[in-house]
Amino acid sequence: MRSPLLWTLIASVALLCGVGGWLLTDPATSRSDALKTAGLAGGAVVALYALWLNDRRRRVEEARQVIEQQRHDVDRERISDERFAKSVELLGHEADQVRVGALHALAGLARTRPEYRQTVLDVLCSYLRRPFTHSRYENPEKSGTPEEERELQVRLTAQRLVRDLLPPSDVDGPGPDLDLTGAVLEYFDISRRRIGGLLLRHASLYSSTNLSNSVFTGQVYFTTAGTGRGRLIGVFRCRNATFLDRAWFSGTAFSERANFSDTAFKGPTTFKGATFAKEVLFDGATFADSAELQLPDGWKLEPRNGGYVAVPI
């Protein structure tokens, strides 16, 4: 007696008989009109049951779809975790082609699953922090060994993928963090990108380095980093960049030309102890506070528009 269909039929018949019997007692109502009205009343109950049944089926189907989606998400997360773990494991493979493939697999995972982006960037940075040396760094005229050249190509791939995973500089919000403490980098280019914090303490930057037109939303440390000659004599490019927080270049050794033209330093900034072997440019560079700022010889600060601008002496 718990079936909704049975109760619906009973209610429909009862309503048919009740309405029909009541109308038949009215002399003003004909027999056909009474039966027609009673039939409509009974049919209305059946129609209501049909609507309820359809709504119930809809809710059951929606619940089934939610369960299927949850199951799909769990499987997708499991596959992504397995893919991530396998790629990280392959970064230790002896063959350079396998390591390059693992780097691309990690970058692909970060593109399809944005929540993995910071984690993948951390892994790429940790790979670049691995000890590395090249014969050319000690003697520019000397060629590297085949092993050094192959590892260099793997590292250059990692650097390109780091840049590709960083958002453009014109987007809003904080950027991802990069920890490259002690890393050995060559042709390091993160221009026109939005970065959170950047750690390059004790890093070695060979050939050219390009930070131009980038926005740094977190703290940036180049403490005791050094630039040097690699495959070519490059410059340190940091034109039209924006540092929203601390920018620390204390003890940084610039062995080639450095260009900070039109760069905005909006937080505490220092070049204390930095050395410049060749020309350094600060044309149009602006500083929010001169208290902690020490510029290299040949430059001074002048107040302008509520801040400071570097001008040559």
Secondary structure, 3 states (H helix, E strand, C coil): CCCHHHHHHHHHHHHHHHHHHHHHCCCCCCHHHHHHHHHHHHHHHHHHHHHHHHHHHHHHHHHHHHHHHHHHHHHHHHHHHHHHHHHHHHCCCCCHHHHHHHHHHHHHHHHHCHHHHHHHHHHHHHHHCCCCCCHHHHCCCCCCCHHHHHHHHHHHHHHHHHHHHCCECCCCCCCCCEECCCCEEEEEECCCEEECCEECCCCEEEEEEECCCCEECCCEECCCCEEECCCCCCCEECCCCEECCCEECCCCEECCCEECCCCEECCCEECCCCEECCCEECCCCEECCCCCCCCCCCEEEEEECCEEEEEEC
